[in-house]
Structures are given as C-alpha cells and as structure tokens.
Amino acid sequence: MSHVNIEVEKRETRGKNANRQLRAAGRVPAVVYGGAREPVAIHLGKRQIEELLKTTGGENAVFLLKLAGTEQSRHTMLREIQQDAITGGLIHVDFQRVSLDETVRVAVSIELQGEAFGVKNESGLLDFVTREVEVECLPDKIPSRLVVDVSELHVGQHVEARQLPLPPEVKLLVEPERVIASLVARRGLGLDEEAAEGEALLEQIAAEPEVIKRGKAEDEG
C-alpha cells in the first residue's frame, strides 16, 4: 500500500470562474469529505498530484494531506478523479478522510500469473471472470493487488475467491465460491457446434440445385 504526503491549501472562493483560475495557475480544485465532519474545499499542485498518480496509481493509496502553513494533517484516500474529456487533464479530485485504526472497504485488483497447463497442453482457453474483489481491512494493510498462480490449472478446473492469497488481516467480502478464472475447452464455447452447423448449411446449399434441376426435368417429362 502506498502512503504519500501532499501539501494542500484551502479554497477561499468557489465556483466555475474561481476553479478555472486555479487550473490556469497550475492548481487542481479538490474536496475532502467524510469522517463525520463537514467537507472542506482545497486545492493542490497539478504537477504534484499527476506525478503521484503515476507512481502510486492512486488506487487504494493513502494520502496524508498537510494544510500549508499549519500543523494540520489528515489521512485520506482518493475516491474520484474528474478529467477533461479532450485533454485528459485533471479537473477535480475528491478525497475521503480515513482513520488508520478503522477498517475500510475497498476493491482490490486481481492479477493472474503463469501460463496454465490446460492452455499449453490441452488446447484450453483461460477465462478471466472476476478481475477485482472487495475486501475489508485497515487502510495501511490494503494489498496493492492479489496475485493468483494459474500455471497448474487444467481444462475443467477453476479458481474461486476462497483461494485468493489474502494476508491474515484482510477479510474477503465477496462470496467464497465466486469464480475468479476458469479453464474451458474450446468446444465449451460452442466452436465445434458452430463449425458443424456451418458444414451442414454448406451441404444443404450444395444439394439444393440438384433438387431443383431434378424437379424441373420431371415437369418437362
């Protein structure tokens, strides 16, 4: 889990014009909410937050927001990023207050590792069904991702959520039977049936001219 510091300043004025001026000055409007307290409007350096998002990904990272010129600070997590549809530039950022001694619920990405035996040797196809799961834990215990080794998976086998390598302090919130990835035979996807139907159709088309010709000959006779 990433834990980074960001210096922020309070927004004294609000509205579209004020936010536009902030962006022109290289700042990003933001808000901090949650923690049974009133939301606080802030702004922060655009270059700083962009670099932090590149290095941490922003996903489930814990940010310590420090109010410039004061000793005030607060742990937060990134909840929403608004970007310009054309330029991709940051428009607005939402932070949620968190306490390091209180659990949070977050979605953690899943990564498949290795090449499945059934893909290499049994002409199977690996179906990545569930790409993230919701977990509950303390903010500083959030896994960056959950890595699952599928190298021993054979055709007809699958990996369930109960098999995810969760740290002891992390609780799984989805049903244990949820399928994460499965290895299916190609015919299981209907490829053989489609091929058979195609061959039957071609045979039918090839036979039709003969039937028509024979029927015409009988009429002439």
HELIX and SHEET records of a PDB file:
HELIX    1   1 LYS A   16  ALA A   24  1                                   9    
HELIX    2   2 LYS A   46  THR A   56  1                                  11    
HELIX    3   3 PHE A  117  ASN A  121  1                                   5    
HELIX    4   4 PRO A  139  LYS A  141  5                                   3    
HELIX    5   5 ALA A  161  GLN A  163  5                                   3    
HELIX    6   6 ARG A  186  LEU A  189  5                                   4    
HELIX    7   7 LEU A  191  GLU A  220  1                                  30    
SHEET    1   A 7 HIS A   3  LYS A  10  0                                        
SHEET    2   A 7 ARG A  37  GLY A  45 -1                                        
SHEET    3   A 7 ARG A  27  GLY A  34 -1                                        
SHEET    4   A 7 LEU A  90  ARG A  97  1                                        
SHEET    5   A 7 SER A  73  GLN A  83 -1                                        
SHEET    6   A 7 VAL A  62  LEU A  67 -1                                        
SHEET    7   A 7 HIS A   3  LYS A  10  1                                        
SHEET    1   B 4 LEU A 146  ASP A 149  0                                        
SHEET    2   B 4 VAL A 104  GLN A 113  1                                        
SHEET    3   B 4 GLU A 132  CYS A 137 -1                                        
SHEET    4   B 4 LYS A 171  LEU A 172 -1                                        
SHEET    1   C 3 GLY A 124  PHE A 128  0                                        
SHEET    2   C 3 VAL A 179  ALA A 185 -1                                        
SHEET    3   C 3 HIS A 158  GLU A 160 -1                                        
END                                                                             
